[in-house]
Amino acid sequence: SRGVHTPVLLLTAMGTVHDRVDGLDAGADDYLVKPFDLDELSARLRALCRRALDAADVLRIGSGHLYVGRREVELANGEQVALAPREFALLWALASRPETVYSRTELRRMVFHEAPASSIVDTYVYYLRRKLGRRVVRTVRGLGYRLGAL
């Protein structure tokens, strides 16, 4: 009711089917019964974070925010910057996995799949930098691009 979308993983010793159903019906996103393996816990936490990120309405970009539904970026000074659909798609791809470095070819496949050349990625990186500042997309020499900061 408050708009909080934090994923919830129940860790419990109560492992009957009825207990699991009650826990999930009460709002938990996942349910893990003790004893459990740490690798399984880690995998479940990673999956919860991926799902939460895919459903997020707002992604943090440095000191700013990307509003998914509105295709806008709010800068640290409060200024709202509207993005064209392809600019938004590129920034969302980078912001959804901020530590990942993507090659031009990967970004072309993800965002500009109909474009014949990977150079289109460079063009849209230029557009984003022009609108949001040079630091928003970081070039990783010899590898590609990753999310920078505002």
N, C-alpha and C positions, 0 to 999 in steps of 0.2 A: 504493500500500500504506500510505502514511502519512496518507491522507485529504486530501491537498492537491489542490485543484480549480482551480488557476490555469490559465487558458486559454493554449495555446501556439500561436504563429504562427511557422512556419519561413520565414525569409527566406534564400534561397539562389540560387546561380547554376546549380545542378543542376536542369535542367528537363525531363528525359525523363519519360515516363509511369511507367517503373519507379521512378525516383527519387521522384516524387510519391507513388506507392502505398506505397513503403517508408517515407517520412516520415509519412504518415497512419497506416499500420499500426503504426508505432513509438509512436504516441500523440499526435501533433500534431493540433490542432483545425482548422488551416488551413495552407495552403502557398502561398507567393508567390515567384515566380521573378524574379530580377533580370535586366534593369532593370525597374523598376516605376514607376508613376505615384503620386505622393504622395497624390492624392485617393483612389485605389483602396486604398492602405495604410490611410488614415484610415477609410474605409468598412468595411474588413475588421476593423479594431480595434474600431470601434463595434459591429459585429455580434457579435464574440467577447464583448465585455463584456455585451451584451444577453442572449446565450445563457447565459453564466456566471451572470448575475443571476437568470434564470428558473430555473436549476437549483440555486441556492444553498439550503443548509440553514439558514444563519444570515445575517441581515442586520443591519448595524450601525445603531443609532439613537442618535446622540449618543454618550454614554458607556455605553450599554446595548446589548443584543442582542435581536433578534427571532428566536426559534427556530421555524422554519416547521413542521416535523413535529409539534412538541408544542403549537403555538399558545400559546407562552409568551414573555414578555418577562423578561429578566434585567436588573435595574436595576444601576447602578454599585456599589451597596452589596451586591450579590449576591442580593438578594431576587428571588424568582421570582413573577411575576404571570400567572395564567392568563387567557386572553381567550376571550370567547364567539365563536362562528363569525363573526358579522357584524363584531364589533370587530376580530377578526384580519384579516378580508378588507379592511377599510378601512385598517388600519395597514399591511398588506402592500402595498396599492396605492400608498400614499404613500411607503413605504420603498423600493419597487423603483425609483422614479424620484425621488430625494430633492430634486432641484433644480426639479422641475416643479410649477407651481401648477395645481391642478385646480379647475374651477368645481363648484358643487353639482350641476349637471346632469350633468357628466361623471362625477363620483363616483357619482351615483345610477345612471347607466347601467352603470358598471363593477361596482359592488358590490351595489346594491339595485335591480336591474333591474325587479323586479315591483312596487316601491313607486310609488304614483301621484304623490307629491309629493317634491320635492327637500328638503323640511324634515327628512326622515328622516336626512339626512347630518348636520345640525346636532345631532340627538339623539345619534347615535353618536360624534360628535366630543366631545360632553359626557361620554359614558360613558368614552371613552379618557382624557380629561383628568382625570376623577375617579379613575381607577385608576392612571394613570401620571404625573400631574402636568400642570399647565397648559401647560408648554412643549412637550409632545410633538407637538402639532399647532399649526401657526402659521396664523393668519388673515392673509390678504393682502387688505387692504381693497379692496372693489370687484371683486375677482377670484375669490377662493375660498380654498382651503386648500393647504398644503404641509407636508411633514414639518418638525417643529421639532427639539427636543433634549430629552433626559431630564435 
